[in-house]
């Protein structure tokens, strides 16, 4: 009896590390593929659902699965060290590109059509006279200022690099 | 020996305890009425789309205001155009007749004396044979397998059969009872999931669809979660035929969140939640959306 419980304990202890850190079993993934994440493709007049490799690996972040025991990254304070050293032109590019910051989904930016209205209107941003460090923090992880914010934590979740956030700060501070 | 067993046991339990306390974040947990009229206190757009036969065509033609119709102007009877959903419906009827050749398939789906009439309006439901709550598409996959056919949940043919079954309830109000027991538990889990932040962008469904309804995300206006489940499976002009669970997967991908497979427990709980928010609104297929 005792040896059975030891064996069972050992078996579970060996399996656990994979399971506790791992993806839930109901995630749509191909663990052997470079990007892991799959997306569904509906094939007309077929009883089978096709799964294709998705352009991005989304597996590092927590899902909606009940089995997912992985934590979400906690709010992080950012420290802006040294001179800003950003580029406003690159910043604008990052602000409009869907694969980068894509700020225009929620914000209005001068010269861009179809602005979002969820976030702050960024026209005339310079006149607000925010400190560079405060703007950097807001983009890096806005949860530090407001736990219920819908603004993604671009720095904490590695959506943008530090340099890209610096470029955005320079771009925003240039908006007359 | 005993000590080793204890240590092993602890090595199992401690990480588990830590794991169940894993840091997750949630939007403010709102309450919802399991009836479509609950939208009156959420977006207030309900008055514009409460009666599918009496939509204001002036709102429909105005891109600034058409969101107030909750996109119902793309549903019959307002939308009389022929689209891919009609072809899927024909295919679904043909498949259904083949599957039901021995009259077992309809019974397996839960059809009683009234046949398929009203069946769609009662899904998702608890299935004693599956020992869990299941959406109509999951049950179609299960019952088709018993007839020796593969109709994977989310596949075109599965959704086509679902569309045909739903068409037999067209105009009948959705009525999924989430007032007690396992269905109430599923509704509550679905509500919690709706407010759970997930993915790379750290968003919950409710981040936009509860707290930002009526605001713009680029060219789109955010709509209410009420009254949305009744037109599924839907013909997407850019995506072919789409079941509700595949729509959830698309929502996840749009917000850079790892999607789950159709029929997963989480998606089924979300389906229970979303369908209950359509209670009282007529089943409307075939519908199309952009």
Interface residues (C-beta under 8 A of the other chain):
Chain A: X2 X5 X6 X9 X10 X12 X13 X16 X20 X23 X24 X26 X27 X28 X29 X37 X38 X39 X40 X42 X43 X44 X45 X46 X47 X48 X49 X54 X56 X58 X59 X60 X61 X62 X63 X64 X65 X66 X69 X70 X71 X72 X73 X74 X104 X105 X106 X114 X115 X116 X117 X118 X143 X147 X148 X150 X152 X153 X157 X158 X159
Chain B: X1 X2 X4 X5 X8 X9 X11 X12 X15 X16 X19 X20 X22 X23 X24 X25 X27 X28 X91 X144 X149 X150 X151 X152 X153 X154 X155 X156 X157 X158 X159 X189 X193 X196 X197 X198 X199 X200 X201 X202 X203 X207 X208 X211 X212 X215 X216 X217 X218 X219 X222 X239 X240 X241 X242 X246 X249 X252 X253 X256 X257 X258 X259 X260 X261 X262 X264 X265 X266 X267 X269 X270
